[in-house]
Amino acid sequence: MEEKYSTNVGMRLRSLRDQQGLSLRALAERCGLSTNAISLIERSENSPTVSTLQRLAIGLNVPITDFFQDETKQTVVFIKNKTGLRTHSSGVRMESLGIGLFNQQLEPFRMTIRPGAGNVNDPISHPGEEFIHCLDGEIEYSVGDHIYQLESGDSLLFDATQPHAYYNATEKPCTFILIFQVSRDRNHVQKMHLY
C-alpha cells in the first residue's frame, strides 16, 4: 500500500511539472535539488522527505497538498480512517487527512515520526499559520528560538514564517495532527504554502 501512495506522489509531481512546462533542470534550479533526485521521485524509485516536498512545492509555487491529490475539483472530501494518501521517508510518514476541496483553505495531515527522526537539520518556514496537536507519544517542536515539548493532548499554533522544525528524541513513535493554512493570492487558485 505504501508503494501506491509514493507512486501517486511521483506521478503528481511529474504532472505538476509538465503543467508548468518545466524541465527537470528548470525545476531543480528553482528548488535546489538535483535533477536525478527529482527524476527518482517521479519514477517512484525514491520517496521524498517532508523537507524535499517543501522545496518542490516552493519550486512549483503550489501547496504541498497538490502532491497528494488528483485534479478534480470537489466541494466535499471524505477520507476513511487510514486511507489518506501517504508518503514516507527517513522515519517520517505523512498522511493526508483531507485534500482536493475546491479553493481549500486548510491542509490537514497525520504525521508519524519514528524515534530519532525529524527535520532539525533543515528547518523550514512558509507563509500562513501552522497548528500541531500531539495525539500519541512526544515530539520536540522548535519555532524560532524556542523549543516546545509536546505530549499527548498538547497543541501548538504559530506564525509559520518563523523557522520551525521537529524531532522525536524519545524511544517511541510520535503521532500528531498537522494543519497548514493555505496561502492564496487573487490571481491564482492555489499558491505555495509550505512544508
C-alpha positions in Angstrom: 0.0 0.0 0.0 2.9 2.4 0.8 4.1 1.9 -2.8 0.8 3.0 -4.2 0.9 6.3 -2.2 4.5 7.0 -3.2 3.7 6.3 -6.8 0.8 8.8 -6.7 3.2 11.5 -5.3 5.7 10.9 -8.1 3.0 10.9 -10.7 1.5 14.2 -9.3 5.0 15.8 -9.2 5.5 14.9 -12.9 2.0 16.2 -13.8 2.5 19.5 -12.0 5.9 20.0 -13.6 4.5 19.2 -17.0 1.5 21.6 -16.5 4.0 24.4 -15.9 6.2 23.5 -18.8 9.2 22.9 -16.6 12.1 20.7 -17.5 13.8 18.6 -14.8 16.7 21.0 -14.8 14.5 24.1 -14.5 12.6 22.7 -11.5 15.9 21.6 -10.0 17.3 25.1 -10.2 14.1 26.5 -8.6 14.1 24.2 -5.6 17.8 23.5 -5.1 17.5 19.7 -5.7 19.4 17.6 -8.3 17.7 16.6 -11.5 18.5 13.0 -10.5 16.7 13.3 -7.2 13.6 14.7 -8.8 13.7 12.1 -11.5 13.9 9.3 -8.9 10.9 10.7 -7.1 8.8 11.0 -10.3 9.6 7.4 -11.2 8.7 6.3 -7.6 12.2 5.0 -7.0 12.7 7.3 -4.0 10.1 8.6 -1.5 10.6 12.3 -0.8 11.1 13.6 2.7 8.9 16.3 4.1 11.7 18.8 3.5 12.0 17.7 -0.1 8.3 18.1 -0.7 8.5 21.6 0.8 11.3 22.5 -1.6 9.4 21.1 -4.6 6.2 22.9 -3.5 8.2 26.2 -3.4 9.8 25.5 -6.8 6.4 24.8 -8.3 4.6 27.5 -6.4 1.9 25.1 -5.2 0.7 23.9 -1.8 2.3 20.7 -0.6 -1.1 19.0 -0.8 -1.0 19.2 -4.6 1.3 16.2 -4.5 -1.3 14.1 -2.8 -4.5 15.0 -4.8 -6.0 14.3 -8.1 -7.0 17.0 -10.5 -10.8 17.0 -9.8 -12.5 20.0 -8.0 -14.6 18.8 -5.1 -16.9 20.5 -2.7 -16.8 17.7 -0.1 -13.9 15.4 0.8 -14.5 12.3 3.0 -11.5 10.2 4.0 -11.9 6.8 5.7 -9.5 6.1 8.5 -6.0 5.2 7.3 -7.0 5.6 3.6 -5.5 9.1 3.0 -2.7 9.4 0.5 0.7 9.0 2.2 4.4 9.5 1.6 7.2 8.3 3.9 10.9 8.7 4.2 13.7 8.8 6.8 11.4 7.8 9.7 8.6 10.3 8.8 5.2 9.3 7.5 2.9 12.0 6.2 -0.8 11.1 5.6 -3.3 13.4 4.1 -6.5 13.8 6.1 -8.4 15.8 3.5 -7.3 17.3 0.2 -9.0 18.2 -3.1 -11.6 20.6 -1.8 -12.1 23.4 -4.3 -10.4 26.6 -3.0 -9.2 24.7 0.0 -8.1 26.9 3.0 -6.7 24.2 5.3 -4.3 21.4 4.7 -4.6 18.6 7.4 -2.1 15.8 7.8 -1.4 13.0 10.3 2.3 12.8 10.9 4.0 9.8 12.4 7.6 10.3 13.5 9.9 7.4 14.4 12.4 7.7 17.3 15.4 9.8 16.2 13.6 11.2 13.1 12.9 14.8 12.3 13.9 17.8 10.3 16.0 19.7 12.9 18.9 20.0 10.4 16.7 21.5 7.8 14.2 24.0 9.4 11.5 25.4 7.2 9.4 28.5 7.0 6.4 29.4 4.8 3.5 31.9 4.6 0.5 31.3 6.8 -0.1 29.6 10.1 0.5 26.1 11.4 -1.3 24.1 14.0 0.1 21.0 15.7 -1.9 18.6 18.0 0.0 15.7 19.6 -2.1 12.5 19.6 0.4 10.0 20.9 4.0 10.0 22.1 6.1 13.1 22.4 7.6 15.5 19.9 10.1 18.3 20.2 9.0 21.3 18.1 11.3 24.3 17.6 9.8 27.6 16.5 12.2 30.5 16.1 14.5 30.4 19.1 12.1 28.4 21.3 11.7 24.6 21.8 8.3 23.2 22.8 8.0 19.7 24.2 4.5 18.4 23.1 3.0 15.3 24.7 -0.3 13.6 24.0 -3.1 16.2 24.2 -0.8 19.3 23.8 -1.2 21.8 20.9 0.9 24.4 19.3 -0.2 27.2 16.9 2.3 29.6 15.4 3.1 32.0 12.6 4.8 29.7 10.1 7.1 32.4 8.6 9.4 31.6 11.6 11.9 28.8 11.0 10.5 25.7 12.5 11.4 22.0 12.9 10.5 18.9 14.8 12.4 15.9 16.3 11.4 12.8 18.1 14.0 12.4 20.9 12.2 9.5 22.6 12.3 5.8 22.0 8.6 5.5 20.9 6.9 6.8 17.7 5.0 10.0 17.9 1.8 10.8 16.0 0.4 14.3 15.6 -2.1 16.3 13.6 -0.5 19.0 11.5 -2.7 21.6 9.8 -1.4 24.3 7.5 -3.3 27.4 6.5 -3.3 27.7 2.7 -1.9 31.0 1.3 -3.5 32.3 -1.8 -3.5 35.4 -4.0 -6.2 36.8 -6.2 -4.5 35.7 -9.5 -4.0 32.0 -8.6 -6.4 29.3 -7.4 -3.6 28.0 -5.2 -0.3 29.4 -4.1 2.8 27.9 -2.5 2.3 27.3 1.1 4.6 25.1 2.8 6.4 22.3 4.2 
